[in-house]
């Protein structure tokens, strides 16, 4: 009987964990970024990570940035190494991006994007900047402190305590999360202090980051940080057709379809 109860409990934990990994994103990419996300999503899920965002940039050659995290929101340099090693060969086979590019695996950072309902719940009382796909009272952009979230999925509703309200405007805004086009935490001293407390409480995780940094081969060093609290692992990938001709660190030109839903296309 005890063994049966233990098996049931174990199955329940596994089902819950899988449900967290499978939680859909409210915000998704378009164009080439969507093709990359389609390839990356199952690989990340199989490793126990969640896809946050895919960003394509044409600055200094093509850069493909994949933000990922563990279900609890953590992501250290060692995690970036694991994801890069598993995802890189799959991208070589699927070729969602034509031409040479720089692959960058990173954490979402302290001022992270909010892309799932659970992200908004975890960000309670933190200040965020939110843009909607449709106007609400003549406004599409809001800034304020994240309040309660009611409901699930794209039907979930967020109450935002506005910090950008002008005299005569409503202090609270009720936003349908299914209509969010872009949302991100605002970097503040309080947010930095919270991040430092989490880091101090996770000494084992910090040790993993240091071990991961020591394992990086010469010439392929991971950049220590890019943006506040963001671990990054990057390497260069070459187009198959030009592999014999391209220098080791050459990057290809950008495609006009590199933008995603939040207008991140850059020239």
Secondary structure by P-SEA (a helix, b strand, c coil): caaaaaaaaaaaaaaaaaaaaacccccccccaaaaaaaaaaaaaaaacccccbbbbbccccbbbbbbbbcccccccaaaaaaaaaaaaaaaaaacccccbbbbbbbccccccccccaaaaaaaccccbbbbbccccccccccbbbbcccccccccbbbbbbccccccccccbbbbccccccbbbbcccaaaaaaaaaaaaacaaaaaaaaaaaaacccccccccccccbbbbbbbbbbbcccccccccbbbbbbbcccccccccccc
